[in-house]
């Protein structure tokens, strides 16, 4: 298992659903926040990664 959190953006499964900015932590916990656009979700994950001291892979 990775020792670093994973920062993931999930696309909506259908129209009317939000993009999800998800953080999966090594301890098994996860957080998800909904956003209207993929760009907003990605920016949120980038900010979270930076604040936690991690870079973001593309």
C-alpha angles and dihedrals in degrees: 000000000000117000091214128074119252119232111204136173114208120202118228114267091222142358113293096035123104131241110254125222103205131188116195112195126205090243089065098257123126137194127197132189125188122231135180094229138033089235092057092049092048093049090050091053091047091053091047092049092049093048090051092048098252131123122229122241119216 
